[in-house]
Amino acid sequence: MKKFTKFLMAFLCMGIVFASCNKNDFDYEKAEREQIEKARLEKVRRDSLKKDQAPILREYALNKWGDKAKYSDSTGIWYKVELATGNETPYVYKGTVNGYGQVGLTPWAATLNFKGELMNGTLFDKNTDGVPKVYDNIGTAFNVYGAAWYFAFAPTIINVQGKDVRLEGLLPKGLQKNDKISFISPSYYTFDQVEYTKGSEKVTVPKNTPVVYTIEVKTIGNSGS
């Protein structure tokens, strides 16, 4: 996540440069300092939320999933997974390197059943019954449901250009066909400070609210396949 923060800062600073390219007196060092300070304050905010929400998430996971509950210390996500059998040739997640030298995952396609719930069990979103949701580019789902979905799908480590890169994904090989995972995340990895009202069930998810997702993967492959 530190690498992602650095990339985001570089992107924001570049936007400032382009927007101000006609201003000879633009203070680039000041702009960089401001972005660094914004990143620092954001980390403080997230660390505080993680600390405040940690006991709530732990209690939910242990009460709901018992000894099947697992915890990711790096993300603060609790989860329960049911791994499919017969995946002798799992989908291999591929890495890519952007112009800033930051490593990410090449987009992939997935067909899945899913549901999103509040901690009290109220359903707020799901795929149509009997019709799995199709994502030609899974990034579309991440844009809506947050980074928690990314951590649920991504492998813990991938090899890119001969180097092992840690992505903090929940599962060593990432989600595979017929795997099923349920997870509850700190709110900053879901809707964060935005009120979500666009779910299939017309239920409002308040700001800064942890939510629970269940994803069952039906197919997974390269984007466009």
VEXTIFI-543124 format. One record per residue (C-alpha): x, y, z; residue in one letter. Coordinates in steps of 0.5 Angstrom, whole numbers, plus 500, padded with zeros to 3 digits. Layout:
torse px=X, py=Y, pz=Z, setor=a
...
***
This chain:
torse px=500, py=500, pz=500, setor=m
torse px=506, py=505, pz=501, setor=k
torse px=508, py=504, pz=494, setor=k
torse px=500, py=505, pz=492, setor=f
torse px=501, py=512, pz=496, setor=t
torse px=507, py=514, pz=492, setor=k
torse px=504, py=513, pz=486, setor=f
torse px=498, py=516, pz=488, setor=l
torse px=502, py=522, pz=490, setor=m
torse px=506, py=522, pz=483, setor=a
torse px=499, py=522, pz=479, setor=f
torse px=496, py=528, pz=483, setor=l
torse px=503, py=532, pz=483, setor=c
torse px=503, py=531, pz=475, setor=m
torse px=496, py=533, pz=475, setor=g
torse px=498, py=540, pz=478, setor=i
torse px=504, py=541, pz=474, setor=v
torse px=499, py=540, pz=467, setor=f
torse px=494, py=545, pz=470, setor=a
torse px=499, py=550, pz=472, setor=s
torse px=504, py=549, pz=466, setor=c
torse px=503, py=556, pz=463, setor=n
torse px=504, py=559, pz=470, setor=k
torse px=512, py=561, pz=471, setor=n
torse px=511, py=562, pz=478, setor=d
torse px=508, py=555, pz=480, setor=f
torse px=512, py=553, pz=486, setor=d
torse px=513, py=545, pz=485, setor=y
torse px=516, py=544, pz=491, setor=e
torse px=510, py=547, pz=495, setor=k
torse px=505, py=543, pz=491, setor=a
torse px=510, py=536, pz=493, setor=e
torse px=510, py=538, pz=500, setor=r
torse px=502, py=539, pz=500, setor=e
torse px=501, py=532, pz=497, setor=q
torse px=506, py=529, pz=502, setor=i
torse px=502, py=532, pz=508, setor=e
torse px=495, py=530, pz=505, setor=k
torse px=498, py=523, pz=504, setor=a
torse px=500, py=523, pz=512, setor=r
torse px=494, py=526, pz=514, setor=l
torse px=490, py=520, pz=510, setor=e
torse px=494, py=515, pz=513, setor=k
torse px=493, py=518, pz=520, setor=v
torse px=485, py=518, pz=519, setor=r
torse px=486, py=510, pz=516, setor=r
torse px=490, py=508, pz=522, setor=d
torse px=485, py=511, pz=527, setor=s
torse px=479, py=508, pz=523, setor=l
torse px=483, py=501, pz=523, setor=k
torse px=484, py=502, pz=531, setor=k
torse px=477, py=504, pz=532, setor=d
torse px=473, py=499, pz=528, setor=q
torse px=478, py=493, pz=530, setor=a
torse px=474, py=490, pz=536, setor=p
torse px=467, py=491, pz=532, setor=i
torse px=470, py=487, pz=526, setor=l
torse px=473, py=482, pz=530, setor=r
torse px=467, py=480, pz=534, setor=e
torse px=463, py=480, pz=528, setor=y
torse px=468, py=475, pz=525, setor=a
torse px=468, py=470, pz=531, setor=l
torse px=461, py=470, pz=532, setor=n
torse px=459, py=469, pz=525, setor=k
torse px=464, py=464, pz=523, setor=w
torse px=467, py=461, pz=529, setor=g
torse px=474, py=458, pz=528, setor=d
torse px=473, py=458, pz=521, setor=k
torse px=475, py=466, pz=521, setor=a
torse px=481, py=468, pz=519, setor=k
torse px=485, py=475, pz=520, setor=y
torse px=489, py=479, pz=515, setor=s
torse px=493, py=484, pz=520, setor=d
torse px=496, py=488, pz=514, setor=s
torse px=489, py=490, pz=511, setor=t
torse px=485, py=489, pz=518, setor=g
torse px=480, py=484, pz=514, setor=i
torse px=477, py=478, pz=517, setor=w
torse px=474, py=473, pz=512, setor=y
torse px=472, py=466, pz=511, setor=k
torse px=474, py=462, pz=505, setor=v
torse px=471, py=455, pz=502, setor=e
torse px=476, py=453, pz=497, setor=l
torse px=474, py=449, pz=491, setor=a
torse px=477, py=442, pz=490, setor=t
torse px=480, py=440, pz=483, setor=g
torse px=484, py=447, pz=481, setor=n
torse px=490, py=443, pz=479, setor=e
torse px=491, py=449, pz=473, setor=t
torse px=489, py=455, pz=477, setor=p
torse px=488, py=462, pz=474, setor=y
torse px=495, py=465, pz=474, setor=v
torse px=494, py=473, pz=476, setor=y
torse px=499, py=477, pz=472, setor=k
torse px=503, py=483, pz=474, setor=g
torse px=505, py=489, pz=470, setor=t
torse px=509, py=495, pz=472, setor=v
torse px=507, py=502, pz=470, setor=n
torse px=511, py=508, pz=468, setor=g
torse px=513, py=510, pz=475, setor=y
torse px=516, py=503, pz=477, setor=g
torse px=510, py=501, pz=481, setor=q
torse px=507, py=494, pz=480, setor=v
torse px=500, py=492, pz=479, setor=g
torse px=495, py=487, pz=477, setor=l
torse px=493, py=486, pz=470, setor=t
torse px=486, py=486, pz=469, setor=p
torse px=482, py=480, pz=469, setor=w
torse px=475, py=478, pz=467, setor=a
torse px=470, py=474, pz=472, setor=a
torse px=463, py=471, pz=473, setor=t
torse px=461, py=471, pz=480, setor=l
torse px=455, py=471, pz=485, setor=n
torse px=455, py=476, pz=490, setor=f
torse px=452, py=479, pz=496, setor=k
torse px=453, py=485, pz=500, setor=g
torse px=450, py=486, pz=507, setor=e
torse px=450, py=491, pz=513, setor=l
torse px=453, py=488, pz=520, setor=m
torse px=446, py=487, pz=522, setor=n
torse px=444, py=482, pz=516, setor=g
torse px=441, py=487, pz=512, setor=t
torse px=442, py=486, pz=504, setor=l
torse px=444, py=492, pz=500, setor=f
torse px=446, py=489, pz=494, setor=d
torse px=447, py=483, pz=490, setor=k
torse px=447, py=480, pz=483, setor=n
torse px=440, py=478, pz=480, setor=t
torse px=438, py=471, pz=482, setor=d
torse px=440, py=466, pz=478, setor=g
torse px=444, py=470, pz=473, setor=v
torse px=451, py=471, pz=475, setor=p
torse px=454, py=478, pz=475, setor=k
torse px=459, py=478, pz=469, setor=v
torse px=465, py=483, pz=469, setor=y
torse px=470, py=483, pz=463, setor=d
torse px=474, py=488, pz=467, setor=n
torse px=474, py=486, pz=475, setor=i
torse px=476, py=493, pz=476, setor=g
torse px=469, py=496, pz=475, setor=t
torse px=467, py=492, pz=481, setor=a
torse px=473, py=495, pz=485, setor=f
torse px=471, py=502, pz=483, setor=n
torse px=464, py=501, pz=486, setor=v
torse px=465, py=496, pz=492, setor=y
torse px=472, py=498, pz=494, setor=g
torse px=479, py=496, pz=495, setor=a
torse px=477, py=490, pz=500, setor=a
torse px=474, py=486, pz=493, setor=w
torse px=481, py=487, pz=491, setor=y
torse px=485, py=484, pz=497, setor=f
torse px=479, py=478, pz=496, setor=a
torse px=481, py=477, pz=489, setor=f
torse px=489, py=478, pz=489, setor=a
torse px=494, py=473, pz=491, setor=p
torse px=499, py=475, pz=497, setor=t
torse px=505, py=475, pz=493, setor=i
torse px=506, py=475, pz=485, setor=i
torse px=512, py=475, pz=481, setor=n
torse px=514, py=480, pz=476, setor=v
torse px=520, py=481, pz=472, setor=q
torse px=523, py=476, pz=476, setor=g
torse px=522, py=479, pz=483, setor=k
torse px=517, py=477, pz=488, setor=d
torse px=512, py=483, pz=490, setor=v
torse px=507, py=483, pz=496, setor=r
torse px=500, py=485, pz=494, setor=l
torse px=497, py=483, pz=501, setor=e
torse px=492, py=479, pz=498, setor=g
torse px=488, py=474, pz=502, setor=l
torse px=489, py=468, pz=499, setor=l
torse px=496, py=465, pz=497, setor=p
torse px=494, py=464, pz=489, setor=k
torse px=488, py=469, pz=489, setor=g
torse px=481, py=467, pz=488, setor=l
torse px=480, py=461, pz=483, setor=q
torse px=474, py=458, pz=480, setor=k
torse px=468, py=456, pz=485, setor=n
torse px=472, py=459, pz=491, setor=d
torse px=467, py=462, pz=496, setor=k
torse px=469, py=468, pz=500, setor=i
torse px=466, py=472, pz=506, setor=s
torse px=469, py=478, pz=509, setor=f
torse px=468, py=484, pz=513, setor=i
torse px=473, py=490, pz=512, setor=s
torse px=475, py=497, pz=515, setor=p
torse px=470, py=502, pz=512, setor=s
torse px=476, py=505, pz=508, setor=y
torse px=476, py=499, pz=504, setor=y
torse px=469, py=499, pz=502, setor=t
torse px=465, py=506, pz=501, setor=f
torse px=469, py=510, pz=506, setor=d
torse px=466, py=517, pz=507, setor=q
torse px=461, py=516, pz=501, setor=v
torse px=454, py=514, pz=502, setor=e
torse px=452, py=508, pz=498, setor=y
torse px=445, py=508, pz=495, setor=t
torse px=446, py=505, pz=488, setor=k
torse px=445, py=497, pz=491, setor=g
torse px=440, py=493, pz=488, setor=s
torse px=436, py=493, pz=495, setor=e
torse px=435, py=500, pz=495, setor=k
torse px=438, py=500, pz=502, setor=v
torse px=443, py=506, pz=504, setor=t
torse px=450, py=504, pz=507, setor=v
torse px=452, py=510, pz=511, setor=p
torse px=458, py=513, pz=511, setor=k
torse px=464, py=510, pz=515, setor=n
torse px=460, py=503, pz=516, setor=t
torse px=464, py=497, pz=515, setor=p
torse px=460, py=492, pz=511, setor=v
torse px=460, py=484, pz=509, setor=v
torse px=461, py=481, pz=502, setor=y
torse px=460, py=474, pz=500, setor=t
torse px=463, py=472, pz=493, setor=i
torse px=463, py=466, pz=489, setor=e
torse px=467, py=465, pz=483, setor=v
torse px=464, py=462, pz=477, setor=k
torse px=469, py=463, pz=472, setor=t
torse px=475, py=467, pz=472, setor=i
torse px=480, py=469, pz=466, setor=g
torse px=484, py=474, pz=462, setor=n
torse px=480, py=480, pz=461, setor=s
torse px=476, py=480, pz=454, setor=g
torse px=477, py=472, pz=454, setor=s
***
